[in-house]
Amino acid sequence: MIRILTFVLALLCLPLTVHAQDLQNLLQEHQKVVAKPSRKTVGPLLEALVTSGLPNVPQFLENWQEKKVYNRKDDGLFFYGEETDGTLGFIDPDTGGAVAVEDVKSLKQIKPNGGVRKEIASALVQFQLSDPDLNRRKDAVNAIARNMVGSMLAPLLGSIAQEPDAALKARKEKLANYLGARFSEDSAQRIAAIEGIAKDLSVEGRATLSQILASKIEVSKGASQSNLAKTLIVGQDITRQEAYSYLVEEAGLTPLLSENELRLALEAHVDGGKIAGVPVAQLDDLELRVETYDALAAQGVVPERVTEAAVDDALKLYKIHKVYLEQDSKVTEAALIAQSAVQTRVGVNQFFDLSLDAVSLASIYFLAAVGLAITFGVMGVINMAHGEFIMMGAYTGYVVQSFVPNYTASLIVALPLAFIVTFAAGVAMERLVIRWLYNRPLETLLATFGISVALQQLAKNIFGTQARPLTSPGWLDGAWIINDVVQISYIRIAIFILALVFLGLLLFVLKRTRLGLEVRAVTQNPSMAASMGINPDKIKMLTFGLGSGIAGIAGVAIGLFAKVTSEMGSDYIVQSFMTVVVGGVGNVWGALAGAAMIGTFQKGVEWLNPSNTLAAQTYMILFIILFIQFRPKGIIALKGRAAGD
């Protein structure tokens, strides 16, 4: 078959004058099959069409697949039917010219079923591989990838040399390698193709190796004559019951009698309230029921039961093997080596992908928590409304997008505006509430919790309870795909870069500006700072506003990939506090370290138990509780008077 198809590809490149036979004549030779096709009979016809070399075969196959072929009852000729302005016209398949049909009722529409259309599609792919239209060539390659069969290898190989598109050519070469590994007639070529797959991380490559290594269970009285994968050991590889079930299925032994079958057999032989002389009331005991059944079997009333001793004898007599469906042992040996290499490389890349996810999550937690780290460290205020500043920032971005339709421009406007809005809200909150509650942590917690609830309700009243969209610019769509295992979305990359920018800005402000110097002075010793002419109340107000403003910017960033609702702040307030506590109160580097630890731990737990994200949250909280027992001041603790030393 492969040689024939290779010849056909060369034949199709010859001038049209070599085709002595036209399409209509060829269809007439298979008139009955064309008119009433079935999946069992259509194969020889399709092969005849493909090997004919006729240039109009692809068009016929397309029309046949789309149910546009009609058969005239009088002479059996075939035509294409095209509907134009509600009128059905007919076309000759050879000339392409219109055909006058006086009586439309004399034509019967051919409607191949789904199975036949699938076979037609497979034949059509061979022509589409060299179609001038790039999209049609891509569709043909994708069709082969979805249904890999050996007959596609030769036409695929024949189309590679003439493929002008570099990306599609590489795709064809990779797909040809998969097909060659499974269907090539040369064992050496198969092994070479398999060795090529060992460097491939794609799902298709791994699936190809799995298909080559597909196996089945075989039962024999001696050594297996097939390509042996493993001889199964009873009690180690399979249970005793599973082993005997294989003997029943493969060797035709009598199956074990289940308790239900035993009960039904006994019920069928009740006579005068007794079964084999045993009162029914006494048959609650399983062992007695078995003995009663054996008594019936001795009388020849029921078949004999398979005993445990008979099972043992059968398991000693027969061996149970796991054998490969592939008969060539050299091919399966190469596939095993390749599969082991691929699994190792996949594991390494999965670790790298998990690390990227952990870094991405850590950057989100850092953005959400760094503002809280500043206010909590300087002021000692437990601000339960910090999550609502994140929510306010996200809604600010949504409002900006409502007036600025360009998503890139709206993002540029939203980031500083969110900072201004939440900075002002933070200053107002500090001046109106927080300043009266310093050194009263319980009252502060209750007051900020009340403000949190009030802000959520206010957001519901303004924006409603439905989630609002915050759309990212087009250049943030998609993902950076490193390989088939490792990829990260551009939005996550942007948030990571934003986190680095804010880390740099905060360090610059705190280390290189007068405001930063005064903030550090108030943090270390408020009384001494006041005696040096620094106004602690003003610094606390500005610091609280700064922390709130950063939370607003974090809200814009988080809103690009998460839902924007009035409750979105609640999803991050717990993680923010955990980040601050674990990293070290009042320390930017501590917030970064805490975010990294929590993000890594959470992603690690999610990888171990991917179906339950709630478990990851629970384990993370337990881990943090244990962590602060051993290091109560966090990873990077403050030193000096600010630390309470």
PAVO-341503 format. One record per residue (C-alpha): residue in three letters; x, y, z. Coordinates in pm, whole numbers, padded with zeros to 5 digits, always signed. Layout:
BEGIN
AlaXYZ/...
This chain:
BEGIN
Met+00000+00000+00000/Ile+00281+00243+00089/Arg+00462+00169-00239/Ile+00140+00231-00431/Leu+00082+00565-00259/Thr+00443+00670-00323/Phe+00394+00591-00688/Val+00069+00790-00688/Leu+00239+01101-00555/Ala+00483+01086-00843/Leu+00198+01015-01081/Leu+00007+01323-00970/Cys+00301+01537-01075/Leu+00283+01413-01438/Pro+00109+01615-01711/Leu-00263+01570-01737/Thr-00232+01409-02078/Val-00120+01081-01923/His-00464+01024-01770/Ala-00640+00823-02031/Gln-00946+00761-01822/Asp-01186+01034-01711/Leu-01352+01050-01372/Gln-01703+00965-01496/Asn-01583+00636-01649/Leu-01406+00543-01328/Leu-01720+00616-01126/Gln-01926+00403-01362/Glu-01695+00108-01298/His-01789+00137-00929/Gln-02139+00268-00987/Lys-02315+00063-00720/Val-02063+00149-00449/Val-02075+00522-00528/Ala-02455+00525-00531/Lys-02492+00317-00213/Pro-02166+00342-00022/Ser-02090+00160+00302/Arg-01784+00160+00520/Lys-01708-00203+00426/Thr-01727-00154+00049/Val-01593+00197+00001/Gly-01225+00107+00056/Pro-01147-00035-00296/Leu-01327+00259-00458/Leu-01128+00516-00262/Glu-00804+00336-00344/Ala-00899+00336-00714/Leu-00973+00709-00700/Val-00649+00791-00522/Thr-00434+00578-00753/Ser-00606+00706-01068/Gly-00400+01028-01075/Leu-00702+01224-01199/Pro-00674+01592-01104/Asn-01045+01631-01030/Val-01059+01348-00774/Pro-01015+01586-00472/Gln-01313+01795-00587/Phe-01526+01483-00626/Leu-01430+01357-00280/Glu-01518+01693-00125/Asn-01858+01702-00296/Trp-01924+01339-00210/Gln-01839+01403+00154/Glu-02066+01711+00161/Lys-02358+01517+00003/Lys-02347+01722-00318/Val-02320+01425-00556/Tyr-02633+01318-00751/Asn-02695+01002-00954/Arg-02921+00997-01260/Lys-03144+00692-01257/Asp-03173+00654-01638/Asp-02807+00617-01733/Gly-02635+00601-01391/Leu-02423+00915-01452/Phe-02304+01128-01159/Phe-02322+01507-01127/Tyr-02252+01774-00867/Gly-02546+01969-00732/Glu-02503+02340-00650/Glu-02781+02562-00516/Thr-02780+02919-00652/Asp-03055+03170-00560/Gly-03280+02886-00446/Thr-03235+02696-00773/Leu-03050+02366-00789/Gly-02802+02346-01079/Phe-02594+02049-01190/Ile-02228+02028-01295/Asp-02038+01766-01492/Pro-01754+01624-01273/Asp-01510+01603-01567/Thr-01563+01928-01756/Gly-01695+02144-01474/Gly-01962+02275-01706/Ala-02332+02309-01634/Val-02557+02016-01723/Ala-02918+02071-01830/Val-03156+01841-01645/Glu-03516+01845-01758/Asp-03654+01627-01480/Val-03491+01695-01142/Lys-03681+01398-00997/Ser-03472+01169-01217/Leu-03169+01253-01002/Lys-03112+01096-00662/Gln-02897+01266-00399/Ile-02625+01038-00255/Lys-02603+01070+00123/Pro-02304+00875+00264/Asn-02331+00799+00634/Gly-02088+00918+00900/Gly-01859+00616+00868/Val-01826+00658+00492/Arg-01763+01033+00525/Lys-01483+00955+00770/Glu-01321+00721+00516/Ile-01361+00986+00245/Ala-01198+01243+00473/Ser-00898+01013+00523/Ala-00856+00975+00148/Leu-00903+01348+00093/Val-00626+01433+00339/Gln-00368+01290+00100/Phe-00455+01555-00158/Gln-00494+01838+00093/Leu-00136+01790+00215/Ser-00013+01960-00104/Asp-00302+02203-00149/Pro-00198+02561-00242/Asp-00405+02694+00050/Leu-00197+02695+00370/Asn-00503+02657+00593/Arg-00615+02348+00404/Arg-00268+02196+00444/Lys-00280+02271+00816/Asp-00624+02111+00842/Ala-00491+01801+00665/Val-00198+01771+00904/Asn-00428+01814+01203/Ala-00660+01545+01063/Ile-00366+01304+01042/Ala-00263+01391+01399/Arg-00615+01312+01523/Asn-00626+00975+01346/Met-00281+00829+01287/Val-00294+00541+01039/Gly-00015+00379+00845/Ser-00157+00470+00505/Met-00086+00839+00574/Leu+00290+00792+00614/Ala+00381+00783+00243/Pro+00175+01088+00133/Leu+00296+01282+00436/Leu+00659+01207+00354/Gly+00598+01297-00008/Ser+00460+01639+00083/Ile+00744+01748+00312/Ala+01002+01841+00047/Gln+00763+02080-00134/Glu+00624+02242+00183/Pro+00703+02619+00167/Asp+00589+02707+00520/Ala+00874+02642+00766/Ala+00653+02589+01073/Leu+00419+02351+00893/Lys+00714+02166+00744/Ala+00856+02108+01092/Arg+00513+01990+01205/Lys+00494+01748+00912/Glu+00841+01611+00986/Lys+00752+01555+01350/Leu+00424+01386+01258/Ala+00602+01169+00999/Asn+00842+01064+01275/Tyr+00548+00951+01491/Leu+00393+00757+01203/Gly+00730+00605+01111/Ala+00783+00488+01468/Arg+00454+00300+01460/Phe+00398+00193+01099/Ser+00727+00185+00907/Glu+00803-00155+00753/Asp+01175-00122+00830/Ser+01262-00208+01191/Ala+01576+00007+01183/Gln+01376+00308+01063/Arg+01124+00255+01342/Ile+01399+00243+01604/Ala+01558+00559+01462/Ala+01221+00735+01476/Ile+01169+00619+01835/Glu+01511+00753+01934/Gly+01401+01086+01786/Ile+01088+01083+02003/Ala+01311+01044+02311/Lys+01399+01413+02266/Asp+01035+01516+02225/Leu+00820+01638+02515/Ser+00493+01665+02323/Val+00180+01477+02425/Glu+00166+01324+02076/Gly+00517+01183+02114/Arg+00442+01034+02454/Ala+00117+00890+02320/Thr+00306+00730+02031/Leu+00543+00555+02272/Ser+00250+00439+02484/Gln+00078+00295+02177/Ile+00394+00110+02075/Leu+00417-00030+02429/Ala+00050-00127+02448/Ser+00010-00469+02607/Lys-00239-00741+02684/Ile-00269-01033+02927/Glu-00174-01376+02798/Val-00217-01708+02978/Ser-00001-02011+02897/Lys+00110-02334+03058/Gly+00474-02259+02992/Ala+00693-01976+02872/Ser+00526-01716+02652/Gln+00607-01723+02282/Ser+00503-01359+02240/Asn+00702-01040+02296/Leu+00710-01065+02675/Ala+00683-00754+02889/Lys+00656-00924+03227/Thr+00542-01245+03393/Leu+00295-01146+03664/Ile+00354-01286+04011/Val+00042-01373+04211/Gly+00035-01187+04540/Gln+00287-00931+04421/Asp+00172-00796+04085/Ile-00188-00918+04098/Thr-00417-01064+04361/Arg-00513-01430+04371/Gln-00870-01350+04264/Glu-00754-01133+03973/Ala-00518-01407+03859/Tyr-00791-01671+03852/Ser-01027-01434+03671/Tyr-00765-01410+03395/Leu-00756-01790+03379/Val-01133-01794+03346/Glu-01124-01534+03068/Glu-00822-01657+02873/Ala-00809-02031+02944/Gly-01182-02095+02975/Leu-01174-02232+03331/Thr-01488-02252+03540/Pro-01550-01922+03722/Leu-01571-01895+04099/Leu-01918-01903+04251/Ser-02017-01567+04398/Glu-02223-01539+04716/Asn-02519-01407+04517/Glu-02500-01696+04269/Leu-02476-01938+04563/Arg-02786-01787+04721/Leu-02986-01800+04398/Ala-02885-02162+04336/Leu-02997-02265+04686/Glu-03326-02071+04658/Ala-03405-02261+04338/His-03395-02593+04526/Val-03606-02524+04834/Asp-03823-02825+04910/Gly-04056-02827+05209/Gly-03864-02553+05385/Lys-03540-02746+05343/Ile-03252-02754+05097/Ala-03074-03090+05070/Gly-03224-03178+05406/Val-03103-02861+05578/Pro-03371-02625+05715/Val-03367-02287+05543/Ala-03368-02111+05880/Gln-03021-02253+05952/Leu-02862-02123+05629/Asp-02760-01785+05766/Asp-02406-01916+05803/Leu-02196-01894+05483/Glu-01999-02209+05550/Leu-02321-02408+05594/Arg-02457-02266+05269/Val-02142-02380+05091/Glu-02174-02728+05241/Thr-02539-02743+05134/Tyr-02446-02641+04780/Asp-02177-02911+04770/Ala-02442-03163+04881/Leu-02662-03056+04590/Ala-02364-03083+04356/Ala-02300-03439+04480/Gln-02658-03522+04385/Gly-02593-03381+04037/Val-02855-03109+04083/Val-02615-02815+04043/Pro-02269-02784+03882/Glu-01972-02856+04102/Arg-01818-02558+04276/Val-01459-02450+04212/Thr-01275-02512+04538/Glu-00982-02319+04679/Ala-00762-02620+04618/Ala-00866-02624+04252/Val-00776-02255+04225/Asp-00431-02325+04373/Asp-00375-02612+04128/Ala-00478-02392+03835/Leu-00245-02110+03941/Lys+00044-02361+03961/Leu-00033-02500+03617/Tyr-00075-02170+03428/Lys+00148-01866+03397/Ile+00007-01517+03348/His+00210-01290+03121/Lys+00188-00929+03020/Val+00289-00924+02651/Tyr+00330-00641+02403/Leu+00098-00612+02107/Glu+00407-00511+01909/Gln+00585-00828+01803/Asp+00930-00678+01739/Ser+01123-00694+02068/Lys+01391-00453+01943/Val+01125-00191+01877/Thr+00968-00226+02223/Glu+01311-00221+02387/Ala+01391+00106+02210/Ala+01048+00243+02306/Leu+01107+00157+02674/Ile+01440+00339+02674/Ala+01285+00637+02498/Gln+00987+00644+02734/Ser+01216+00642+03038/Ala+01419+00931+02893/Val+01104+01126+02808/Gln+00957+01074+03156/Thr+01278+01203+03314/Arg+01279+01513+03094/Val+00907+01568+03154/Gly+00963+01546+03530/Val+01242+01806+03516/Asn+01030+02039+03305/Gln+00726+01988+03528/Phe+00940+02098+03823/Phe+01046+02404+03624/Asp+00684+02476+03530/Leu+00578+02436+03893/Ser+00854+02675+03996/Leu+00728+02934+03748/Asp+00375+02895+03888/Ala+00512+02937+04241/Val+00703+03253+04142/Ser+00391+03388+03973/Leu+00173+03320+04278/Ala+00439+03466+04507/Ser+00445+03789+04303/Ile+00066+03819+04340/Tyr+00086+03763+04716/Phe+00372+04012+04741/Leu+00175+04284+04562/Ala-00127+04216+04782/Ala+00072+04207+05107/Val+00352+04462+05074/Gly+00122+04755+05154/Leu-00004+04572+05462/Ala+00355+04497+05564/Ile+00434+04869+05567/Thr+00126+04980+05765/Phe+00138+04685+06002/Gly+00508+04733+06067/Val+00501+05109+06120/Met+00169+05145+06297/Gly+00099+04803+06446/Val-00255+04827+06307/Ile-00437+04507+06214/Asn-00622+04641+05910/Met-00897+04394+05819/Ala-01010+04631+05542/His-00686+04592+05345/Gly-00856+04351+05104/Glu-01119+04613+05027/Phe-00848+04853+04908/Ile-00751+04580+04660/Met-01117+04562+04557/Met-01134+04943+04520/Gly-00830+04937+04290/Ala-00988+04668+04071/Tyr-01315+04861+04041/Thr-01116+05175+03957/Gly-00964+04987+03664/Tyr-01313+04876+03555/Val-01447+05233+03566/Val-01149+05361+03366/Gln-01208+05096+03097/Ser-01571+05210+03076/Phe-01449+05554+02961/Val-01124+05459+02784/Pro-01199+05177+02536/Asn-00833+05125+02444/Tyr-00720+04859+02689/Thr-00353+04957+02686/Ala-00431+05326+02744/Ser-00687+05240+03011/Leu-00430+05029+03195/Ile-00178+05315+03186/Val-00442+05549+03331/Ala-00585+05296+03578/Leu-00262+05213+03763/Pro-00180+05565+03891/Leu-00548+05651+03935/Ala-00602+05341+04148/Phe-00308+05448+04364/Ile-00453+05798+04406/Val-00804+05674+04489/Thr-00694+05415+04744/Phe-00425+05647+04887/Ala-00695+05906+04955/Ala-00926+05641+05100/Gly-00646+05514+05324/Val-00562+05863+05450/Ala-00931+05931+05519/Met-00964+05603+05707/Glu-00655+05676+05916/Arg-00763+06029+06000/Leu-01124+05942+06082/Val-01086+05605+06257/Ile-00739+05458+06301/Arg-00571+05759+06468/Trp-00807+05730+06767/Leu-00735+05360+06818/Tyr-00355+05338+06831/Asn-00224+05089+07088/Arg-00573+04936+07114/Pro-00540+04632+06884/Leu-00875+04467+06962/Glu-01074+04784+06896/Thr-00871+04844+06577/Leu-00944+04496+06450/Leu-01317+04530+06515/Ala-01332+04879+06362/Thr-01147+04782+06043/Phe-01357+04468+06012/Gly-01670+04686+06026/Ile-01522+04917+05763/Ser-01449+04611+05548/Val-01814+04501+05560/Ala-01934+04855+05492/Leu-01705+04893+05188/Gln-01822+04562+05048/Gln-02185+04666+05080/Leu-02109+05004+04925/Ala-01947+04830+04626/Lys-02254+04607+04588/Asn-02482+04911+04591/Ile-02276+05087+04323/Phe-02167+04802+04094/Gly-02410+04524+04183/Thr-02331+04166+04280/Gln-02239+04048+03930/Ala-01870+04011+03847/Arg-01737+04296+03635/Pro-01484+04249+03353/Leu-01138+04402+03366/Thr-00995+04316+03026/Ser-00623+04295+02967/Pro-00464+04445+02653/Gly-00423+04224+02351/Trp-00046+04203+02394/Leu-00103+04028+02727/Asp-00319+03757+02569/Gly-00181+03405+02538/Ala+00120+03255+02705/Trp+00493+03222+02670/Ile+00531+02859+02562/Ile+00881+02730+02632/Asn+00796+02372+02536/Asp+00501+02133+02555/Val+00531+02114+02935/Val+00647+02460+03045/Gln+00441+02771+02975/Ile+00328+03081+03162/Ser+00069+03341+03068/Tyr+00182+03687+02970/Ile-00043+03838+03237/Arg+00144+03645+03506/Ile+00475+03764+03360/Ala+00349+04123+03364/Ile+00244+04091+03730/Phe+00584+03945+03816/Ile+00756+04242+03647/Leu+00519+04481+03826/Ala+00610+04320+04158/Leu+00981+04366+04084/Val+00921+04731+03990/Phe+00737+04797+04315/Leu+01004+04619+04512/Gly+01263+04849+04360/Leu+01051+05162+04412/Leu+00975+05080+04774/Leu+01338+05008+04851/Phe+01433+05338+04686/Val+01170+05531+04883/Leu+01258+05369+05215/Lys+01636+05380+05171/Arg+01702+05689+04957/Thr+01435+05950+05040/Arg+01359+06169+05341/Leu+01014+06009+05372/Gly+01174+05667+05390/Leu+01420+05788+05651/Glu+01139+05928+05864/Val+00931+05613+05823/Arg+01223+05399+05940/Ala+01283+05636+06230/Val+00920+05617+06344/Thr+00929+05241+06303/Gln+01242+05205+06518/Asn+01157+05457+06794/Pro+00856+05694+06765/Ser+00952+05897+07076/Met+01307+05958+06963/Ala+01185+06044+06610/Ala+00943+06302+06758/Ser+01224+06457+06961/Met+01424+06498+06637/Gly+01146+06708+06479/Ile+00964+06431+06294/Asn+00585+06438+06318/Pro+00488+06072+06393/Asp+00118+06138+06324/Lys+00192+06273+05977/Ile+00428+05987+05898/Lys+00171+05732+06011/Met-00094+05899+05797/Leu+00129+05901+05487/Thr+00247+05547+05555/Phe-00110+05420+05584/Gly-00199+05600+05263/Leu+00106+05456+05087/Gly+00018+05101+05195/Ser-00342+05150+05082/Gly-00230+05296+04746/Ile-00007+04997+04676/Ala-00303+04769+04753/Gly-00504+04961+04492/Ile-00240+04900+04225/Ala-00235+04534+04326/Gly-00613+04530+04274/Val-00574+04644+03912/Ala-00315+04376+03847/Ile-00517+04100+04016/Gly-00836+04211+03838/Leu-00675+04136+03499/Phe-00699+03761+03561/Ala-00939+03724+03856/Lys-01307+03814+03884/Val-01381+04167+04002/Thr-01650+04151+04270/Ser-01721+04319+04600/Glu-01586+04012+04782/Met-01258+03977+04589/Gly-01061+04138+04872/Ser-01166+03857+05106/Asp-00981+03612+04884/Tyr-00648+03784+04953/Ile-00669+03930+05304/Val-00584+03600+05476/Gln-00290+03533+05243/Ser-00171+03890+05291/Phe-00163+03858+05670/Met+00007+03519+05647/Thr+00268+03665+05412/Val+00341+03951+05651/Val+00356+03730+05961/Val+00574+03463+05801/Gly+00806+03709+05631/Gly+00853+03942+05923/Val+00642+04239+06030/Gly+00735+04579+05889/Asn+00998+04453+05645/Val+00975+04471+05265/Trp+01229+04192+05222/Gly+01034+03991+05477/Ala+00715+04035+05272/Leu+00904+03911+04966/Ala+01040+03610+05155/Gly+00699+03530+05304/Ala+00529+03552+04964/Ala+00792+03323+04813/Met+00753+03066+05091/Ile+00372+03066+05086/Gly+00349+03064+04706/Thr+00596+02775+04679/Phe+00429+02573+04954/Gln+00079+02623+04813/Lys+00181+02522+04460/Gly+00364+02222+04598/Val+00056+02102+04784/Glu-00166+02167+04481/Trp+00072+01957+04268/Leu+00052+01670+04517/Asn-00327+01699+04539/Pro-00443+01883+04222/Ser-00811+01794+04262/Asn-00852+01976+04594/Thr-00734+02338+04615/Leu-00910+02378+04951/Ala-00672+02118+05094/Ala-00378+02333+04982/Gln-00518+02630+05175/Thr-00575+02416+05484/Tyr-00228+02261+05478/Met-00075+02603+05420/Ile-00242+02746+05732/Leu-00130+02446+05938/Phe+00223+02488+05806/Ile+00226+02856+05901/Ile+00098+02779+06251/Leu+00385+02535+06297/Phe+00634+02776+06141/Ile+00556+03066+06375/Gln+00592+02832+06673/Phe+00961+02795+06587/Arg+01017+03143+06441/Pro+00755+03378+06584/Lys+00922+03694+06444/Gly+00920+03569+06086/Ile+01188+03488+05835/Ile+01346+03834+05845/Ala+01275+03984+06186/Leu+01320+04349+06281/Lys+01608+04430+06512/Gly+01646+04688+06782/Arg+01370+04862+06974/Ala+01117+04813+06695/Ala+01144+04441+06747/Gly+01069+04473+07114/Asp+01421+04359+07212/
